[in-house]
Amino acid sequence: WAQSDDSVTKQFAMYVFEILSECHLKPEQLKKYKQSFFTIFEKSLADADIKVRVAALKATTSFLYSIEDENIVATFKALMQKILGVVVEALKADESQGKLALESMVDLTKTHPSCWKDTSAQLVTILSDVIKMKDFEEGTRTQAAEVVLTLATQVPANLRKCAPMKTQFFPALVQML
């Protein structure tokens, strides 16, 4: 289904991944098929249809936070850049889709905060921009702040070294008040 030309079919495939991620795969299965999962998620995160990309983001984050082995999760770090791109595109195209993407990011951040280690500066910058956007609903802006605050709670040392925390996030929070 993920290989279909039909957007609705691809969205359904990603929804199936999202829901079935709760049915844990055995570590041997994850190791054996992780490249296949990576390829499916990577392709879907780059789909032409924003609804497919958001569905892929939700499926990817759900899949990752269902994995207990940090080493396996680390092999998916290359997708974090694409996930951030989808969030930005989703917020530009449809705020409700963007908010769904942000909610998925909170869940992933609670479970595997280390997955953002290589992209934390970009994450903070993008989410600070969302917080500053007065055109967005209060709930969307709050959801963006929650991602960063969750990350700060989980890995404070990583964000202490992150320059955009001081230059962009804190001013954005003040502006939000």
N, C-alpha and C positions, 0 to 999 in steps of 0.2 A: 504494500500500500504506500509506503514512503517513497517508492520509485514512480508512482503514478503521475500522469500529466494533469490530473484533476485536483484542483486546490482543496476541495472539500474532502476528497479521499486522503490527501496528505495530512490535512488537519485531523482527520479521524485517526490516522496512524499515529500521530504525535500524541493525541489524547489517550490512545491505548497504551503507549509507552508511559505516559504520565501516571495513569491509573495502575498499571501492572508493575510499576517500579516498586510498589509496596510489597509485592510478592518477591522476596529477596532471592536473587540468584546465588548459587553457591560460589565461593571464591574461585574455584577451578573454572567454572563457566564464565565468570567475569574476566578472568585472565585470558581464557581462550578466545573470547569474542569481543574483547574491549576495542580492538581496531575496527571491527564491523560497526559497533555502536558509535564509535567516534565518527566514522565516515557518514553514517546516517544522520547524526545530529549536525555535523558540520555542513552537509549539503542542505539540510532543512533550514538551518539558521541563515543560509544565503539564498533562500527561495525568493522568487519575484513577488509573491503575495505576502503582505505584512501579517495577515492572520495566520499563515503557515509558519512564518518566522516566530511569532509570539507563541504559537502552540509548540514549536520546537524548543523555544527557551523554557517554557514550563515543563516540557518533557525532560529536557536535559537537566534542569535543576532538580526535578523530582527524582530522576534516575541517580544523580550524584548524591543527594542527601540520603538516599536509601543504602548507599555503600558505606560499609564500616572501615574498610581498608584504605588508609590515607595514601598509600603508594598507588593504588589503582586510581583514586580520585586525582592524584597529581598528574596522571597521564592525560587527563582532560583539561588541564590548565590552559592549553592553547585555545580552547573555546571561550575563555573568559572575555577576550577582546571582542569576539563576535557577539557575545551576549550583551556587552555594553553597547555595541552598535545597534543591536535590535531594540534595546530600551530607548535609545535616542530616536530612532526611526518610528517606533510605536507611539511615543509621546507626541511626535510631530504629526503623525497621521491620524491618531485616534487616542485621545487621552485615556479612555477606559481600557484600551488594550495596553497602554503604557503602564497604567496602574496595576494591571494583572501581572505584568512583567516585574514590576518593583516588588510586589508581594512574593513572587517566586524567589527573587533575589534575597529577601529577608530570610526565608526558610533555609536557603542554601548557606547563607552567611552564619546562621545560628549553628548549623551542623558542621560545616567545613570552612571556617574563616580563612584558613591558609590558602585556599584556592585563589584568593584575591591578592596574594602577596606581590606578585609581579605587576599587577595592574591597579594597585591601591591608589596611586596618585591620580590616574585617569578616572577611576571610580569616584573618588572624592570630588574631582573637578566637575564631572558630569552631573553628579547628584547635587552639588552646590548650585549649579546653574538651574536645575529643576526647582530647587527651593526658592531661588530668587524670582522665578517666573510668576508674577502676580496673576497672569492669565489662567494658570492652572488652578484647579479646585484645591481647597485647603487639604483635603484627604490625600491627594496626589503628592503635594509638597511634603506633608507629614510622613508619608510612606518613604519618600526619598531620604528624609532625615533619619528615619528608622533604620534603613540599611546601613548608613554610616555609623550611627550610634550602636547598632548591634556589633558591627565590626570593631568599634572602639572598646566595647565591653569584652569581646572575645580575644582580641590581640592588640592591647593598648600600646605595646612597644612598637609595633609596626606602624601605627598611625602617628606616634610621637615623632617619627622620622619623616613623616609625610608633609612636605611643605604646603600643599594646598589646604591642609587642615587649618593652618593659621591664616593663610592669605585669602582663602575662599569660603571654607565651610563655616567658621565662626562668624565672619561678617554676614553670611547668608542667613544663619540662625538669628542673628540680631535683627536683620531686615525682616525676617518672618514674624518676629514679635511685634 
